[in-house]
Amino acid sequence: MPLLQNHIAVVTGAASGIGRAIALGYGREGARLVLLDINEKGAAEAAQEIRSAGGEAESFALDVTRREDCIAVAKQVADKVGQVSILVNNAGINRRNAFTADPGAVLKDWQDIMATNLNGTFNVTHAFLEPLLASKGRIVNIGSIQSFVHVRTPNSPAYTTSKHGVLGFTRALAAELGKHGVRVNAIGPGLIETPLNASVRANDPGLVKIFIDHTPLGRAGKPEDIVGPAIFLASDLSSYVTGSIVMADGGYRSI
Ligand SMILES: NC(=O)c1ccc[n+]([C@@H]2O[C@H](COP(=O)([O-])OP(=O)(O)OC[C@H]3O[C@@H](n4cnc5c(N)ncnc54)[C@H](O)[C@@H]3O)[C@@H](O)[C@H]2O)c1
């Protein structure tokens, strides 16, 4: 039997990269998908791909930084699709300005990255809290190796802080919601080849080399490398796992 049968799964940032791969993977495991993304067209295409493969999927346009819109979409999903039992908070952005860069750029990075990666995770989780409680649901947040600090892999303080926040939020919610039967975990991807870092990979081979040289598996990851951990954390395979971060980083953080 498919691992996610009878589940309704929301994936944010599902138009592209890791979120899209997770949504497709959940579809293969029998979940009914709700794809949310600020990129309405990309989310609709991903939903169509799931349906073409025999799955069930709907998409909705959503900017996760807009709290009221998150609440409105959660209501629409409840009315049109049903009770959500899995939430993947994946929507995220990254920029790599150092704290000592142009002050205007640093401030904008901070505001945009916090609004999306951290407040967006709060907004969507809060909006879907009722069905997640009612279904004894599972929340999967997307952290990073930047949920921990690394001097080898320079990143913006805003991104690193936001991903620490995602891990802190994961642990805090796991502690509070466990008694309701809701499990909350995170995934920590390493360098995964997606549009998020396409320009860095094209223009800064030195940075990519720093990552790969420190990765025991000796390669960058693909979005598909995150799908197995995401299925594990959403399914009964992980029935006694909560408050954890599963690193899917080719071993980066272990050495
Ligand atoms: N690619 C990596 O190396 C890597 C590593 C660690 C963590 N991550 C995390 O994985 C997640 C997915 O990243 P990705 O690499 O697949 O990037 P991506 O750019 O391919 O996909 C991100 C998706 O999020 C959507 N999005 C951005 N802002 C949004 C908003 N305000 N509201 C709704 N949707 C929004 C985008 O439209 C896009 O579809 C992010 O949280 C990222 O921080 C990525």
The ligand as an ORCA input file, in Angstrom:
! r2SCAN-3c Opt
* xyz 0 1
  N      18.852     24.237     -3.059
  C      19.601     24.119     -1.971
  O      20.830     23.921     -2.039
  C      18.967     24.204     -0.607
  C      19.735     23.810      0.498
  C      19.179     23.886      1.764
  C      17.880     24.319      1.922
  N      17.162     24.699      0.819
  C      15.797     25.148      1.054
  O      14.908     24.380      0.289
  C      13.733     25.144      0.041
  C      13.400     25.069     -1.440
  O      14.443     25.667     -2.165
  P      14.826     25.251     -3.659
  O      16.293     25.072     -3.674
  O      13.955     24.172     -4.141
  O      14.535     26.642     -4.400
  P      13.645     27.020     -5.663
  O      13.957     28.449     -5.918
  O      13.834     26.027     -6.759
  O      12.159     26.870     -5.120
  C      11.623     27.733     -4.152
  C      10.144     27.890     -4.433
  O       9.619     28.739     -3.422
  C       8.752     29.669     -4.043
  N       8.643     30.878     -3.229
  C       9.597     31.815     -3.006
  N       9.101     32.810     -2.254
  C       7.802     32.484     -1.997
  C       6.759     33.118     -1.286
  N       6.930     34.301     -0.688
  N       5.564     32.492     -1.209
  C       5.364     31.306     -1.833
  N       6.302     30.679     -2.548
  C       7.510     31.262     -2.629
  C       9.388     29.929     -5.401
  O       8.452     30.495     -6.323
  C       9.875     28.564     -5.789
  O       8.881     27.841     -6.489
  C      14.022     26.550      0.558
  O      13.455     26.699      1.846
  C      15.532     26.586      0.642
  O      15.991     27.497      1.587
  C      17.663     24.638     -0.438
*
